[in-house]
Structure formats: structure tokens, C-alpha cells
Amino acid sequence: MIGEVRRVALETGATTTVECWGEAGPAVLCVHGIGSSRRDFARLGEALASTHRVFAYDQRGHGESTGGDGRMALELLAADLRAVADSIGTVTVVVGHSWGGAVALIGGPKVARALVLIDPMLRVPPDSFERDYVESLALLLFNEGAARERDVRAAFAEAHALDREGKVHAMQSLSLATIRRLGSDNGVDSGGWDLRERLERLKIPTTILLAGEDSVVAPEDVVALAPPVRLEHVAEHGHALHRSAFERFVSAVAAAS
């Protein structure tokens, strides 16, 4: 099911596409991770459309976002989240996966009553960004056009159909230069990506779903957290647990709203 789609203006001349599933109920605003797009949350939208309004948008350099000056600074991305939220009205929950979890952590508390962060990108060790976040996408982005689509479909052949189509949508126009700009604009390789203090200062209810395998969250970074932040360890599921542990993910979002 394709949701209702509209354009929203962001800062620095950029625009994004916002998609909505559902006509009534609490508003859930979703922020995707690196190499994904708003369509990463199509399954969630369909699952909750009868009781919620689920919104998702394309972050800069991803999906059908356009314009802007190429900057990928985290505070600017958080401002984008707030601009999308302003176009919606009252937002009950902001949901973010990975990089989107970091954006939700920074921008979400100003617009929502609660957060759900899926294996969020809290801290990136110096000199690891290229290896962990760029090289992992390089093979999928090596080809262009139909050849790239073929490669993406093959890589996600075992995924749910909506998740697979979401990855095809996300990868159509994605560039490795965008991902590298995310690293350089935030000084990641010199230790500039560390959101632990922001996490500890949260004042709104926050659920963090942590992957049991291949998590990007170091155990020591969340060991001292206390309410209103609550951790849920999702054993035997990896970083994209919002896809692989879908029912658990839906339950967490519904509970937060």
C-alpha cells in the first residue's frame, strides 16, 4: 500500500518527501538509517494504519529528497526532523533506526512525547566510519540503474517484499559521497560522533531496542542508563531488527504511543 505523499520544505533550500499511512490516531514520525528511505517504514505504516497515522520522510541525500547545499551536519538533520514534525502537527512518538536513531535523539525531544530508538548510532569510534558505514554499501552502489536494482534485489531476496522494495527505492539514487559527507561534516573520524551525554539528559520516555547480534551500540555506552530510558535487548536479531523482529518492533511503537 502506498501512503499519501507530499513535499515539505527544509532549510538551505532542500525539500523532502513525506509519506503517511492511516487517517486518524496518534502520529508516529519515523526516521530511517543510512542506505534506507521513508519506504523502510512501509510495513509499520500498513500494520498501524487502522489505529495510528504513521509518517516517514526521506533524509537528505536519500530517497526523493532534493536540493540543499549538500551539508549533512547532525544538527541540520535534526532541524529537518522538526520541520517535518511542524508540517504534521502534534507528534506522539518519533521512531529512528541507526543513523535515524541519532537524528531522533537530537531532534525528537523537541517535537514528541516519546522516542523509540532502534539500535541507534550513539557513538562511532574514531577512524572507523569508512570501514563500518561506507565500505558496507560500496558493493551495492558499484553499479547504476537497472544493474544496481538487480544487485539490491538479489541482496535482499529473502526479505519481506515491502522491505525489499524499500531498499530498492532507497538505493536508486544514493551516492557514497553522501555517506562520506555525513562522516566529514560531523568530524566522525576524530571522535565527533558521541551522543552519550545527550542520551543521559533525555526527559521523555524512551525505548531503545538493542540488537542481539552485530549491534552498533557498545554495551558500555548504555550500561548506566536509567528511567525514562528503557532498554530492550532483542536476542538473535541483528542491526535491522525493525525488519527481522517486526512484531516486537510494532509492539514497542504501539506501546510508546
N, C-alpha and C positions, 0 to 999 in steps of 0.2 A: 504494500500500500504506500503510495506517495503522499506525503503530508502536504499541507498548504504551504506554499513557498512565497517568500517576499524578500526584497532587498532592504538592507539597513546601512546607513552611512556611518562610518567610523572616523577617527581622527586622521589627520595627514592625507586626506583625500581618498582614503581606502573605502571600499564597500564590501559587504559580505552578504551571503545568502542565509536566511533563517528559515528553517522548516519546522512545522508544527503538526503534531498528531493529537487529536482529541479536541472537543469543543467546550468542555466545562470541567471544573475541578481545580485542584491545586496546580500551580505552574511549576514544572521541573525544567531547569535550564541546563543543558549538557555541553561539556567542553571536551573535544576529542584530543587525542595524543598525536605525536609525530607520525607522519605517514598515514594518517587517517583523515576523515572528514565528517561532516554532520551526519552522513549516512551510516556512520558507525553506531548510531543510536536508533536506527530504524526499527530493530526488533523491540527495543524498550518502548518506543512510541506506539507500536502496534499492541504490545502487551498491556499498556496502561491507558490506551485511548478511551476506554469506556468510563474511566474514573478520574483521569488527570488530563492536563494539557502538557505535553512533552515538547519542548523546544530544543533545537540543536542548530549550531551555526558553524560555518567554515572559518577556521582561524587563518590568519594572514599566511599567504603563500600556499595554502591548501584548498582543495576543492574548487569552488567557484568564487573565492574571494578575488578582488581585483583592486588595482590602483595602489596608492600609497607610495612611500619612498623606500620601501624595502626593509625598514627597520624592524627588528624582532625583539626589542628590549622587553623584559618581563612586565615592567610597569605599564608600558604601552599596550601590551596584550591584555593586561588586567583592565585597562580603560576600555578596550574593545568589549570585554565581557559586560562591563557596566553599561555601555551604550546599547548593547543588545537587550540587557535587562530593562533599561529605560523604555525601550520600544514595546516591551511586553506589559509592564505594569508591575503588580505585586508578584514577586517570585518566592515560592516557598522553599525550594531546595535547589542548590547548584551541585551538579554532578560533574566530576572531572576525572579523566583517566590519564595516568602517566604525566606527560608534559601538561596536558589539560588539567590534571590534578593540581599542579603547581600554580597554574593560572587561576583556578578556582580558589585555591588557598589565599592568594593575594587579593583577588577582586571580589570573591564571593561574599565575604562577611559584610560588605557594604550594601549588598542588594538582597540577601536571602536570609531566611530564618534558620537554615541548617545546611550542612555540607555532607556530601558523600564523596570521598576521595578513593579512587581505585588504584592501588599500587602507585601512589603519587611520586613524582620525581622531586624528592625533597632535597637531596644533596648529590652533586656529581663530583667525584674525586678529581683533582687536577690531572690534566693530561690524559683523560680517559674518554673525552667526548667523541673524538673521531672514531675510535675503536668501537665504542659501545652504541653510538647513535647514528653515525654516518655510514660506516662500513657495512652495518647490518642491512642497510637499504640499497647499497650500491648495485648489487646484482639485479634487484628488481627494477631499478631505474636505468640500467645499462641501455636497454633498447627503448624505442619510442613507438607511439601509435599502436597499431594492431599487434605488433610483436611484444610490446610491453603488456598489453592486455592479456595476451596469451600466457605470458610468464606469470602474471599475477593470478590468473585463474588456476594455473597449474599449482602454484604455491599454496593456494587456499582451497584446493579441490575438496578437502574433507570438511570444510567449514559449513555452517548453516548457510543456506542460499542468500539470505539477506546480508549476512556478514561478508560473504564473498563479493556480492555486488557492491557493498560499501567500500571494500578495498579497491575494487576496480575503479570506482568513482574517485577515490582519494588519490590514486596513483596516476591518473590520466595526465595531469599537467604538473605534478610535483617535480621540483628540482633539488638536487643535492646542494646547490648554492643556498637555497632557503634554509636547509637544516644547518649548514655551516654558519650562516649568518646568525642563527639562533645561538650558537655557541659563542661566536666572537662578540656579538652585541652585549652579551651578559658576562663576559670575562670568565667563561666556564673553565678553561684550561688553567687559569690562575687562581682557581678556588672561589670564583664569584657566584657560584650557584649553591647556596646553602640557606635553606628556608626553615631550619630547625627552630630558630627563635620565633619566627612568625607563627609556626605551628603551636608552640608553647603559649603564645599570647592569645590564642583563639578564645572567644567568649560565647560562641554559639555552638549548639550541639553539632558534633562532627563524628561521622563514622568513617573509619579507614579500613578498607578491605585490603588485606595484605596477601600477596601470592605466596603459596607454599613452596613454589619452585621458580627459580630464575627471577626473583623479586629484584626491583631496582632500589628497594628500601633496605638500608643496612640495619640489622637488629638493634644495634646500639643507638640508633637515631630515634627510636620510638620507645625505648625501654622505660623511660621516666614519665611518660605522658599520663595525665590524669583527667577526670571529667572537667569540661564537657566533651573531651575527645575520647572516643571508644574504638578499640582495635578489634577487628575480626580476622582471624587467620583462616584462610581458605586453603586447606591442605590439598595436595595433589593437583593443584591448578597453577598455571603459570601467570606471567605478567598480564596477559589479556583475559583475565578471569571474568570480566564482564561479558565475554563471549562464551568461554568454556564452562563457567559456572553460572549460567544465565539466570536460572531460577533463584539462586541465592542472591544475585545482584538485584533482580527485580524486587525481591522481598526487602532488601536493605533500603532501596529507594522508596518503596511504598511506606515502610515504617518511619522513615525520616520525614515524610510529608503528611 
